């Protein structure tokens, strides 16, 4: 199958684009041909560490001018591809990408699949602080389920919203995020990295971009509370973004300075090495429509690494974690700290959680099962087009 996957990020420098890269890798492994757009952001590439090596991907990558004023030139360039795809797959409904997907699918007379994984209204509003952009994102999110032939949803919240918008359940598939269970797997602690970072055990870890819908600042309060019982406890904040300077400043204001390491952005293939250092993984969230809509990638990768997880109880977190950790109400940092201490106090419980988490990743939250759902959706769309 030839799949034209339209997405609107700079693939080399935007960490959340790892999701679409993992999808692409799995599709390629199954023998599909994938053409992938790359909305290149040269300034970002100059200023930030690169998080992906595109040269090893194996897909055909087409650079696209990210300025909306170049829409027609982008459209004509993509439309001139020599071999039309069997299906167009859209990730993110923002107009700069979704209009391309819609009109190209019409031009080629092929079905359009919509990959709905976030509540874009909230993300766009937080990212831009613009009511206009928030309104546009909300309108597009409501419109696109009716324009596509099939849809995959990352959470129960998005499924409910798609049904409310009139989506036929027969053309909708559940496709929560997954982990690369070969790359993310239980492993011995990386002693050289531990010494390099100067951290002492027990180590708590928070992984993820520090941009929108990220709540890493709550982990500072968790560390402060955990240190009442474990004075040597350390915190590893794995990721970068515009919130990082403020989180660093808050750590200093709380007197936590030592025993915290902020990595900034790291390549995706380096993340497992850092995660190997931790005893407990953290996933705090606030309760809002953005977090209700997510199946968090960090949790899938924590599970695959066999890490006990303590998270806020919102959206898919309870379903994902199950017996591999604990969930507490959103905003309850004291509750997170209590659960961390309970896990640290019981090596037997830690061992059991590690086994459960790894099994959950192997059987449910991985890119193989995710792409199983995508393939079903593609076949349905093509058969009923």
C-alpha positions, -999 to +999 in steps of 0.1 A: +000+000+000+012+035-008+004+059+020+008+097+018+011+109+054+006+146+059+018+161+091+027+197+100+058+197+121+096+199+116+104+163+119+140+167+130+135+192+159+099+187+172+099+160+199+061+152+196+067+143+159+084+111+172+048+097+172+045+100+134+080+087+129+073+056+149+041+050+129+061+054+097+088+030+108+062+003+116+044+008+083+077+005+064+085-027+083+053-042+070+062-035+034+041-004+029+054+026+010+052+059+029+055+094+017+058+119+045+057+157+046+082+177+066+072+213+075+108+224+078+116+250+105+152+262+098+154+286+127+143+259+152+169+235+137+196+261+142+187+270+178+177+236+193+192+201+195+179+178+168+158+149+182+155+127+151+178+114+124+157+114+093+184+099+071+178+064+086+140+065+083+137+050+048+105+069+038+103+094+011+102+128+029+090+159+010+100+192+025+071+217+026+072+255+031+056+261+065+042+296+056+005+295+048+011+320+020+029+291+002-002+269+003-008+268-034+029+262-043+029+234-017-002+219-032+010+220-067+043+205-058+028+176-039+001+170-066+029+166-091+042+134-074+045+107-101+027+080-083-006+087-065-011+071-031-038+046-022-048+067+008-040+101+024-034+100+061-037+133+080-022+139+114-033+172+131-063+191+117-046+225+114-055+242+081-019+244+068-018+205+067-055+195+066-064+217+036-035+200+017-047+166+027-083+173+018-077+188-016-050+163-026-073+133-017-100+149-039-075+154-067-062+119-066-096+104-059-084+084-029-098+081+006-087+104+035-079+090+069-079+113+100-056+105+128-071+123+158-048+123+189-052+156+207-077+183+216-062+209+193-084+237+205-068+237+239-032+231+226-035+259+200-048+283+226-021+276+251+007+276+225-003+309+208-024+327+235-046+337+206-084+335+208-086+335+170-062+306+166-081+287+193-114+293+175-099+281+142-085+250+157-118+242+174-137+247+141-114+224+122-114+197+149-152+197+147-152+197+109-127+171+099-145+139+112-172+146+087-148+152+058-127+120+062-136+085+052-121+068+083-108+081+116-086+067+144-089+082+179-062+081+207-087+081+236-122+074+248-127+112+252-120+117+215-142+087+205-171+103+225-166+136+207-164+120+173-196+101+180-212+134+192-202+150+159-221+122+140-192+099+131-203+064+121-188+039+146-181+015+117-155+039+103-138+047+136-108+028+152-093+031+186-055+038+183-039+049+215-002+057+214+024+030+218+061+024+226+088+009+205+091-022+226+124-032+211+140+001+218+122+008+251+128-023+272+139-032+307+177-029+310+204-026+337+211+008+351+235+028+330+263+033+356+284+056+334+255+079+327+245+079+364+280+091+374+281+116+345+249+132+358+259+131+394+225+118+406+219+097+437+193+070+442+163+067+444+158+086+412+124+098+400+120+107+363+097+129+343+099+125+305+083+147+278+084+180+260+081+211+282+057+230+260+019+228+260+000+204+283+031+196+303+032+198+341+067+189+350+068+217+376+046+195+399+074+170+401+095+195+421+069+194+449+069+157+447+107+155+451+106+179+481+080+157+498+098+124+490+131+138+504+115+139+538+119+101+539+147+098+513+171+128+516+192+115+488+163+113+463+170+128+428+149+140+400+156+136+363+136+159+340+140+145+305+130+169+278+131+205+266+109+234+257+099+269+265+088+261+301+123+248+310+138+281+323+108+287+346+110+251+360+147+256+367+141+288+385+114+272+406+137+244+416+162+270+429+135+289+447+124+257+465+160+251+475+161+218+456+191+228+434+213+197+439+200+163+429+180+175+399+192+172+363+175+188+334+185+172+301+169+197+277+160+180+244+176+146+237+173+124+206+145+099+208+169+069+207+188+082+238+157+083+260+158+046+271+194+051+284+181+079+307+150+061+318+172+031+329+184+053+358+150+057+375+131+037+401+098+055+396+083+074+367+060+104+371+032+117+349+014+146+367-014+163+348-041+190+353-076+181+345-088+197+313-100+187+278-064+185+265-054+159+291-087+141+289-080+136+252-045+121+255-031+087+257+003+099+269+033+087+250+055+090+282+033+065+300+035+040+271+073+043+272+075+041+310+055+008+308+077-006+281+108+001+302+092-017+331+091+014+353+065+017+380+043+048+371+026+073+394+002+096+374-027+119+377-060+103+371-073+118+339-081+106+305-065+073+296-039+072+325-059+048+347-066+024+319-030+025+307-013+020+340-036-005+356-016-025+382+017-012+369+016+018+392-009+042+409-031+071+400-042+100+422-065+130+416-052+158+394-032+184+413-026+161+443+012+163+445+011+150+481-008+119+468+018+113+441+046+116+468+027+091+490+024+066+462+061+070+453+071+063+489+049+032+490+065+019+459+101+027+471+093+009+504+084-024+487+110-040+464+085-069+458+058-044+447+083-027+424+092-060+408+055-069+402+047-035+387+077-038+364+064-071+351+028-059+347+040-027+329+061-045+304+034-070+297+009-042+291+032-025+267+039-058+248+002-066+245-015-032+241+005+000+241+030-005+213+033+007+177+025-028+163-010-029+177-014+008+169-006+002+132-028-029+132-057-005+138-044+019+111-042-009+086-078-020+093-089+016+089-070+020+056-085-012+042-120-002+052-116+033+036-103+019+003-129-008+001-158+016+008-145+046-012 
